[in-house]
């Protein structure tokens, strides 16, 4: 009897907290760990799913359902989900080089599969039916991860020796916010990167060679095919 009352109390408290969470934003089941045992929390979440109040996004990741104006349900972005997964594992993520170059306006190409550099091991995640690839990158590439400076570092490594022209570098610097902190961090990183910028951006110590090798080969082929590609300011 006591166990049933305790489980009911956990379920009620979780349901009350869930009502205050923003719709469409992913959250981890771990946020409720202090409210009860793992079994009690899992059952409470399962009840909310059965009632249609929650939706499972990924293993241990859920969200409140949110209806869209033109779609039945709004889904969180791949970045939101993998960032949450990374934080749970105390890992950091960095946008992959091709995406970083595109964000600086130096390319218009969109990757078919979202790819992010990670301080953890390389792996593929499936969020629903969509695949997301995480590639283990060396610490030099993961500098200032999650900031605009980190985005610039990722872009420079992707451009490599041939692509990191003075015009491209100037365009990246210009895109940074007029913040002395950001610019100082970028210049320091730039000095550190100069000896490495001429090496391949794919020479990382991957723990999952099958995923990383295939992705590196695909990116290298695309890079070779884009020797004549027009970069925005370059």
C-alpha positions as CSV (number, residue, x, y, z in Angstrom):
1,X,0.0,0.0,0.0
2,X,2.8,2.4,0.9
3,X,4.6,1.7,-2.4
4,X,1.4,2.4,-4.4
5,X,0.9,5.7,-2.5
6,X,4.5,6.6,-3.0
7,X,4.3,5.8,-6.8
8,X,1.1,7.9,-7.0
9,X,2.8,10.8,-5.3
10,X,5.7,10.6,-7.7
11,X,3.4,10.5,-10.7
12,X,1.4,13.5,-9.4
13,X,4.5,15.6,-8.8
14,X,5.9,14.8,-12.2
15,X,2.7,15.6,-13.9
16,X,2.5,18.9,-12.1
17,X,6.1,19.8,-13.1
18,X,5.6,18.7,-16.7
19,X,2.7,21.2,-17.1
20,X,5.2,24.1,-16.5
21,X,7.6,22.9,-19.1
22,X,7.6,24.7,-22.5
23,X,5.9,22.8,-25.3
24,X,8.1,21.5,-28.1
25,X,11.3,21.7,-26.0
26,X,13.1,18.4,-25.3
27,X,14.0,17.4,-21.7
28,X,15.7,14.5,-20.0
29,X,13.9,12.1,-17.7
30,X,16.8,12.6,-15.4
31,X,15.4,16.0,-14.3
32,X,12.9,14.0,-12.2
33,X,15.5,11.7,-10.6
34,X,15.1,13.3,-7.2
35,X,11.4,12.7,-7.1
36,X,11.5,8.9,-6.8
37,X,13.0,5.7,-7.9
38,X,13.9,5.1,-11.5
39,X,11.0,2.6,-11.8
40,X,8.5,5.1,-10.4
41,X,9.7,7.9,-12.6
42,X,9.6,5.7,-15.7
43,X,6.0,4.6,-14.9
44,X,4.9,8.2,-14.4
45,X,6.4,9.3,-17.7
46,X,4.7,6.3,-19.4
47,X,1.4,7.4,-18.0
48,X,1.8,10.9,-19.5
49,X,2.7,9.4,-22.9
50,X,-0.3,7.2,-22.8
51,X,-2.5,10.3,-22.0
52,X,-1.0,12.1,-25.0
53,X,0.7,14.8,-22.8
54,X,4.3,13.7,-23.6
55,X,6.0,12.4,-26.7
56,X,9.2,10.3,-26.7
57,X,11.9,12.0,-28.8
58,X,14.9,9.7,-28.1
59,X,15.8,7.2,-25.5
60,X,15.3,9.1,-22.1
61,X,14.4,12.3,-24.0
62,X,10.8,13.6,-24.1
63,X,8.8,16.7,-24.8
64,X,5.4,18.2,-24.4
65,X,3.5,18.0,-27.7
66,X,3.2,21.2,-29.6
67,X,0.9,21.7,-32.6
68,X,2.1,23.7,-35.5
69,X,0.3,26.1,-37.8
70,X,1.1,24.1,-40.9
71,X,2.2,20.7,-39.4
72,X,0.5,18.4,-37.0
73,X,3.3,18.5,-34.5
74,X,6.4,20.6,-34.1
75,X,9.6,18.6,-33.6
76,X,12.8,19.8,-31.8
77,X,15.8,20.3,-34.0
78,X,18.6,17.8,-34.2
79,X,20.9,20.2,-32.5
80,X,18.6,20.6,-29.5
81,X,18.3,16.9,-29.0
82,X,22.0,16.0,-29.4
83,X,23.1,18.9,-27.2
84,X,20.9,17.6,-24.5
85,X,22.3,14.1,-24.9
86,X,25.9,15.5,-24.8
87,X,25.3,17.5,-21.7
88,X,24.0,14.4,-19.9
89,X,27.3,12.7,-20.8
90,X,29.3,15.8,-19.9
91,X,30.5,16.1,-23.5
92,X,30.7,19.2,-25.7
93,X,29.6,19.6,-29.3
94,X,30.9,21.7,-32.2
95,X,29.2,22.4,-35.5
96,X,30.9,20.4,-38.3
97,X,33.1,22.4,-40.6
98,X,30.8,22.4,-43.6
99,X,27.9,23.7,-41.5
100,X,30.2,26.3,-39.9
101,X,31.3,27.6,-43.3
102,X,27.7,27.9,-44.4
103,X,26.8,29.8,-41.3
104,X,29.5,32.4,-42.1
105,X,28.0,32.8,-45.5
106,X,30.9,31.2,-47.3
107,X,28.9,28.4,-48.8
108,X,25.2,27.6,-49.6
109,X,25.5,23.8,-49.4
110,X,23.4,22.0,-46.9
111,X,24.5,18.6,-45.6
112,X,22.0,15.7,-46.2
113,X,22.8,14.3,-42.7
114,X,23.5,16.6,-39.7
115,X,27.0,16.1,-38.5
116,X,28.6,17.5,-35.3
117,X,32.0,17.2,-33.8
118,X,32.1,15.8,-30.3
119,X,34.5,15.3,-27.4
120,X,33.0,11.9,-27.0
121,X,33.1,8.8,-29.2
122,X,31.9,8.8,-32.8
123,X,28.5,7.3,-33.3
124,X,25.3,7.6,-35.3
125,X,22.0,8.5,-33.5
126,X,18.5,8.1,-34.9
127,X,16.0,10.7,-33.8
128,X,12.8,9.3,-35.1
129,X,13.8,8.3,-38.7
130,X,16.4,11.0,-39.0
131,X,20.1,10.1,-38.7
132,X,22.5,12.4,-36.9
133,X,26.3,11.7,-36.9
134,X,28.7,12.6,-34.1
135,X,32.4,12.5,-35.0
136,X,35.1,12.5,-32.3
137,X,37.4,15.5,-32.9
138,X,40.7,16.4,-31.4
139,X,40.8,19.0,-28.6
140,X,42.3,21.6,-31.0
141,X,39.0,21.5,-33.0
142,X,36.8,21.6,-29.9
143,X,38.2,24.9,-28.6
144,X,35.5,27.3,-27.5
145,X,32.8,24.7,-28.3
146,X,29.3,26.2,-28.4
147,X,30.5,29.8,-29.1
148,X,30.9,31.8,-32.2
149,X,34.7,31.5,-31.8
150,X,34.4,27.7,-31.8
151,X,32.3,28.0,-35.0
152,X,35.1,30.0,-36.6
153,X,37.7,27.4,-35.6
154,X,35.6,24.6,-37.0
155,X,35.2,26.6,-40.3
156,X,39.0,27.3,-40.6
157,X,39.8,23.6,-40.1
158,X,37.3,22.6,-42.7
159,X,38.6,25.2,-45.2
160,X,42.1,23.8,-44.7
161,X,45.2,25.2,-46.5
162,X,43.7,25.9,-49.9
163,X,40.4,27.3,-48.6
164,X,41.6,29.4,-45.7
165,X,42.5,32.4,-47.9
166,X,43.0,35.9,-46.4
167,X,39.6,36.9,-47.8
168,X,37.8,34.0,-46.1
169,X,39.6,34.6,-42.8
170,X,38.7,38.2,-43.0
171,X,35.1,37.4,-43.7
172,X,35.0,35.1,-40.6
173,X,36.5,37.7,-38.4
174,X,34.1,40.3,-39.7
175,X,31.1,38.0,-38.9
176,X,32.1,37.8,-35.3
177,X,30.3,40.1,-32.9
178,X,32.1,43.3,-32.0
179,X,33.1,41.9,-28.6
180,X,36.7,42.2,-27.4
181,X,36.4,38.9,-25.6
182,X,35.2,37.1,-28.8
183,X,37.8,38.7,-31.0
184,X,40.7,38.1,-28.5
185,X,39.7,34.5,-28.2
186,X,39.6,34.2,-32.0
187,X,43.0,35.7,-32.4
188,X,44.5,33.5,-29.8
189,X,43.0,30.5,-31.4
190,X,44.2,31.7,-34.8
191,X,47.8,31.8,-33.6
192,X,47.4,28.3,-32.2
193,X,45.8,27.0,-35.4
194,X,48.3,28.3,-37.9
195,X,50.7,25.4,-37.5
196,X,47.8,23.0,-37.8
197,X,45.7,24.7,-40.4
198,X,47.7,23.2,-43.3
199,X,47.0,19.7,-42.1
200,X,43.9,17.7,-43.0
201,X,40.8,18.6,-40.9
202,X,40.0,14.9,-40.8
203,X,43.1,13.7,-39.0
204,X,41.3,13.1,-35.7
205,X,41.7,10.2,-33.4
206,X,38.3,8.5,-34.0
207,X,37.1,5.7,-31.7
208,X,34.6,4.5,-34.3
209,X,36.5,4.2,-37.5
210,X,33.6,2.9,-39.6
211,X,31.5,6.1,-39.2
212,X,34.3,8.6,-39.1
213,X,36.3,7.2,-42.0
214,X,33.2,7.1,-44.3
215,X,32.2,10.6,-43.3
216,X,35.8,11.9,-43.8
217,X,36.0,10.3,-47.3
218,X,32.6,11.8,-48.3
219,X,33.6,15.2,-47.1
220,X,37.0,15.0,-48.7
221,X,35.4,14.1,-52.0
222,X,33.0,17.0,-51.8
223,X,35.8,19.3,-50.9
224,X,37.9,18.2,-53.9
225,X,34.8,18.7,-56.1
226,X,34.3,22.2,-54.8
227,X,37.8,23.6,-55.6
228,X,36.1,26.0,-57.9
229,X,33.1,26.6,-55.6
230,X,32.3,30.3,-55.1
231,X,32.6,31.4,-51.5
232,X,30.7,34.4,-50.5
233,X,33.5,37.0,-49.8
234,X,36.4,35.0,-51.1
